[in-house]
Every structure is written in structure tokens, then in C-alpha cells.
Amino acid sequence: MQPLIITAAICGAEVTRKDTPYVPYSPQELADEAIRCRAAGATMVHLHMREPDGAPSQRTALFAETVALIRGAGCDIILQFSTGGAVGMTVAERADALQLKPDMATLTTGSVNFGDDVFLNSPPMIRAIAARQRQFGVVPEIECFDTGMVDAAVRLMREGAIAAPGHFNFVLGMAGGMGATPAHLDFLRTLLPDGATWSVAGIGRHELPLAAHAIAVGGHVRVGLEDNLYVQKGVLAKGSYELVTATAELAQRAGRQLATIREARALLRLS
């Protein structure tokens, strides 16, 4: 079985300090949290940016400052940028920071209801973000909230818009998307191209149970405050690092080794 890659999704675009005092906003706070997550066992950090008031942001300068702080501290964690940004952002806003050439960046391959809003990803938008990723040599992580997004990704591979077999992340349990059950996850796995790697991000209380299932069946895991605020029922996680720690403990109990950075880069086909 492959060693386990844990991705830390440390702030997202929706969670605010009204929800939890522990969500990081500033580049320094984001960098410090990424470093804590690396020490806890994460091999990749999924980055969104925030303005000082907590508003979601995709400003390239904020990404650049955060990356400089992470690397300046000697942290070797794999860097993955969000190109989802926040609902309502343009493709140009969402994809501008790719010029910084992170290791990976997300590519959502379909639209989905997102609470009372719509996270819009039309085929032209998807192709435009994929083209921007190719331009800068950024490896996509294909974000799928439902089965049709896997099919859409496979079509893009046939077109040559993205490289096969790809790395997929299944985001399950969000209102408007596919439910967060092991059965749903197991079905999604059957749709993947041969050789693809995958991870799962369970929303809310589903995060750690789905992580345990993924660990058992050979997948990888995304955890963090973007998706879930609680380390156990009624107990706020003091940071994404506590959720990474909990996931690493699940892996240890299951006898699954954590991936080194070198192993993770090889599995994800990163240079």
C-alpha cells in the first residue's frame, strides 16, 4: 500500500473567526500553521489567502509572502494553491497566482451548488484554468464534488487539456454535493483512470471517519479547518495541525506509514 499523503487545508474561503478563533488570516499566521502541520505529519498544504479582515482573497502578493515565509523557515512541505478562491471570483482572479509556480493547484471540473450560491466552473472556465496551469508547469489536483466531475476530468484528459492519469480529491458532505459515506467514496474510486491517485476531504463531522476509510483502502487524506472545525464532538481544533495529528494517529493504528516529502512528490508526479 502506498505511504499516506496528508494534505492540510488550513483556512479555506468561508470559515471566519466568528466560527473559530483559530483560523489563520495573515501570511505569517498561514505560514506558521503550515509549519505546524508539517511537523504533525502533513506532506502538503492547501492554501487560500485572506485579507486582514478575513475576507477571501486570491491576491498574488499574499501568496508570494506566505510562500516566502514557509520556505524561509526551511519548511519543505508541498505547496498547493487553490484556484477555487471564493464564490463569484473571476477566472483571472482565481488563476493569477499560478505565475508563482506552486507545486500543485486545484482544478474543479464542474459547477456545484454551494449553500445558497453556485460555485461556477463552466467548461470554458475549467479549460482556461487548466491552460494557465500548463503554462506555468503546475500539476493539477482535480477537485470533484460529484460523479460527473470525474467524467469531465477524464474527457479533459482525452482532449489533452490535463495530463492522465491525474490526482483527484473527492470533497464529500458539502450541501449541494455528493454525500459523505464510504459507499460514495468507494463508487467514485471505480471511475478513476488506471494509475490515478486520490484523496478525500470529508466535510464537518465526516472528516475523520472518511479519513479512516481512505487510510484503510489505500487512498490519501485532506484535513483541516477549511473543511471541519472540530477535533472531536464539541471540541474545537486549535488549528489544522490537531486534525493532521489525529489523522496521523489513525494511520499509525492502521499500520500505514506516512509519506516522506520525496515519496509524496514521486506519487503525485511532481518534479
Steps between C-alpha positions, in 0.01 A plus 500: 500500500625848420627714788237751610498859378325737741400837358426782744226740383567771754251782441280476187280791395195462723613439859536818708598586854132510585511124438833432671770725643767267363463559126811675359465816291835673451792361298697454822212313664453283191871423483518416871203265465651331193819441697307353794310272263825380343635415845178309574536282189355692205689486173293759312327827590196627311510879497229764478577862587318749723496875525572649846126507577467133408341554158600234247773612263699366208752785492828375360699717742343319796583158354856616432547629855361181654719276282809707584429463871447123473814442295699757698434294812651196327167319468493257207124438494347463152318818401155478344309818409123520475365622168148480640546817700153600610157492335467785249869548420603519135732252333766771480480555876499130576796411278732801522719362780594198286779720362680424829528137382382308807546124498129441447173689466140390511283461190129454565345326200137603535254736664330421829243658729685653793254581775268757344756586231651323202871424470515556126743304284380499140700298244667816362596606852644158578702496178629851567627408847648174368681695226642738759623203702671353192656838421682505833561126538265465798361152564121502549315336784160420351229603746179296474183569697295247304533216248459711187813693589705182472351435156575860398862461608538183296364683194754777555775238514386358165514853356848552637388792718634325811745215535389146578462320733484789745452555870140539619359640823144404590325767708205323664227616734453858385139611459445488125761234434531126543439345840783409735474124531753223444266357233508827304878514528540141389281565195700807401818295514361266233476790253866597512748442217749221557798632694322803647561597861225638720420659833182582686386808691201429719303806607427564867445194717572275202864608474670250731268202430563534127869548569502168684328331206742649248795388709361146509444471124820666380398858428630829631340759725431874523416643842495846653292795611384571145283190522446430870537698822488222759760249608226311686134566572462843657876563519644760263831409342759759602630492146514273199809340651279328760295342220821394325617346828172310537532369144860393554385309809231326291771398253725372776220286643431362152867423440527749213822695464495874437657611174826686504522810283704305245244217493208742472661690215559173313141380555358835383736517201658826610842607382 
